[in-house]
Amino acid sequence: MFTIYHNNRCGKSRAALAALEAQKEKFTVVDYLKNPPSASQIKALLKQLNMQAFDLIRKKEAIFLEHYQGQDLSNDGWIAVLAMHPILIERPIIVSGNKATIARSPEKIAEALTKLG
């Protein structure tokens, strides 16, 4: 069973969703802009991704550039920022069990489906 953290306005996210649909695997879609993850959910995702919060941030987003670029926050501080501004979460994220990957390229999508599945 897969879960995809998805933004329908993102082409890479739509491609990952289409790949999941083509696999005929069971999966859950989380539209994280409409249903933002809590700080604790983001912390769990980071553990599954094996990364720090700052590495999950979309650093070209206007919110980041205008308000957070150059700031030196703790990991918990960046988690709070991601919870407050979910648009900053890198996408798409595919989760299976206790592992997750950011599936931005066709190769990463394929890797996620084989490695996580």
KAWOGI-V521527 format. One record per pair of residues at least 4 apart in sequence whose C-alpha atoms are under 6 Angstrom apart, sorted by the first residue. I is the first residue (numbers start at 1). J is the second residue. Records with the same first field share a line. If there is no record, write none. Layout:
BEGIN
I: J ; J
END
This chain:
BEGIN
1: 26 ; 27
2: 27 ; 95 ; 96
3: 27 ; 28 ; 29 ; 94 ; 95
4: 29 ; 93 ; 94
5: 30 ; 92 ; 93
6: 13 ; 30 ; 31 ; 92
7: 31
12: 104
13: 92
16: 109
31: 35
32: 36
37: 41
38: 83
39: 79 ; 83
46: 50 ; 51
48: 98 ; 99 ; 100
49: 100 ; 101
53: 75 ; 78 ; 79
56: 89 ; 90
57: 88 ; 89 ; 90
58: 88 ; 90
59: 64
62: 66
63: 67
64: 68 ; 69
65: 69
73: 77
81: 85
82: 86
92: 102 ; 103
93: 101 ; 102 ; 103
94: 100 ; 101
95: 99 ; 100
96: 116
103: 108 ; 109
108: 112
111: 115
112: 116
113: 117
END
